[in-house]
C-alpha cells in the first residue's frame, strides 16, 4: 500500500507523536531507524505501522524488517521521501519510521531478589537518556527508574540514541519520594554519584541489591536523593576536567557494579 498525502490520518498521527503530549494521549511512540525497530520487534513490542521509502525498501535489511513486522501484524506503507521527512526529526532520515504501542511503565519497582538498578534523576537531554538506557542494557541492569522531571523515554531522539534498548529494559516512572520509600522497603542500597561524594567508586562494595543514582546534567542529583543515599560516591579524575557527561559517568559506575 502507498500513501502520498500529508493529510492521511496515519501521517497526521505520526506527526503528533513527535510531541510528548501526542505520545501521552495516544500511548504510542514514533520509532525511526532500522536498528530501533528491529529491537522493538525482538523484545515483543507491538509495531502497528511502518512508513518506508522506495529507496529504503531496496536494502535487504529494510526489506527483512518490513517482512518481519508484517508477520507480527504491522501494516507497511510506501511513502515518498519528502513525506517521510514530515514524520522524522532526524537530520538524515533512514527511510523507515514506525508507530509502536508504548511499552508498559509502572510506578512500582519490580520485585527482584537481587536488583541492579539505574535511577535517572531529571536528566533533560534525550540523547543522554538514550545512551544511559543503552549502557544499562549492556550492564545487565534489571530496571531503569526515571524520576519525575526526566525527559520522556519515548522521545524519538532518546529511542534512536538507545539503539532500541528502551524496548529491552523494565522502565519505572515515579517521584523521588516514591523511589526512596520503595528502595528502603525492599532493602535496596542507594548509591548516588555526585561530585561531592566522599568515597571513590573503586572503594565501595557493589554487590547485593543496589540502585545507582545519576542526576541532572547541570544540577546533579536532588538533595532528597543525596540525603537518602547509603553511599555518596565520586569518580576520581586525575586530569583537569571538572566533571563528566552524565551518560559517561553512569557508564564508568555501571562497569564497576
Secondary structure, 3 states (H helix, E strand, C coil): CEECCCCCHHHHHHHHCCCHHHHHHHCEEEEECHHHHHHHHHCCCCEEEEEECHHHHCCHHHHHHHHHHHHCCCEEEEECHHHHHHHCCCCCCCCEEEEEECCCEECCCCCCCCCEEEEECCCCCHHHHHHHHHHHHHCCCCEEEEECCCCCCCCHHHHHHCCCHHHCCCEEEECHHHHHHHHHHHCCEEEEECCCCCEEHHHCCCCCCEEEEECECCCECCHHHHHHCCEEEECCCCCCCCCCCHHHHHHHHHHHC
